[in-house]
Amino acid sequence: MRIWKIATAVVALTMAFTGIPAQAAAPEAGVLGVGKWVIPRHDTSLYSAPGLSTPRSGTVWVGNYVDAVCTATDSNGVMMALAINRTGRTGVQWAESVGYIWPGDFSTPMSDLLPCDFWGRFYPRRDTGMYAAPGLSTPRIGTAWFDRVVIGVCRTTDNVGNRMVLSIQVAGRNGVQWAYTAGYIPDIDIKENTSDLLEC
């Protein structure tokens, strides 16, 4: 308990010096699962794959709690970070929406993140949907094909208790989907046991 109080105080002081309201200081990096807590400088986009030419998967607004998880490079060799926007917005975007962000849009360095290739791999049982947030009612971002390797980043549950796995479809498909597209996949559609994955 004492460590938690000290950590909270440090975060609050950091927020005060960066101009972020003190009430936004509650979460700490990693408290909600995988990733590193990062602070947006301004409203910015989430992208479904590394690169500004890929489809937008959502938005990060100033004041949102965002965890950057790992890094990948776009087709020009520019680093982007896969991130989870923990904060939803009623009628606009689900909580836990995922996508890639530009590190320059955040006041927190991301150079210490692991590459997204670090995480484990699996194969889907069949072609299956990838979703922007945990839940089949969230926007469909892409497809994980049964014969293509997928990176499994972490696991979570949707609002009715079904396990979903934050995943990256490694291979793209010309004219259909970019390589390294990220989204949540229903656990039931994954061949391997995902119980060893960290909680998102």
Secondary structure as UniProt FT lines:
FT   HELIX           2..18
FT   HELIX           22..25
FT   TURN            29..32
FT   STRAND          36..38
FT   STRAND          44..47
FT   TURN            52..53
FT   STRAND          56..60
FT   TURN            62..63
FT   STRAND          66..73
FT   TURN            75..76
FT   STRAND          79..85
FT   TURN            90..92
FT   TURN            95..96
FT   STRAND          97..101
FT   HELIX           103..105
FT   TURN            111..112
FT   HELIX           116..118
FT   STRAND          120..122
FT   STRAND          128..131
FT   TURN            136..137
FT   STRAND          140..144
FT   TURN            146..147
FT   STRAND          150..157
FT   TURN            159..160
FT   STRAND          163..169
FT   TURN            174..176
FT   TURN            179..180
FT   STRAND          181..186
FT   HELIX           187..189
FT   TURN            195..196
//
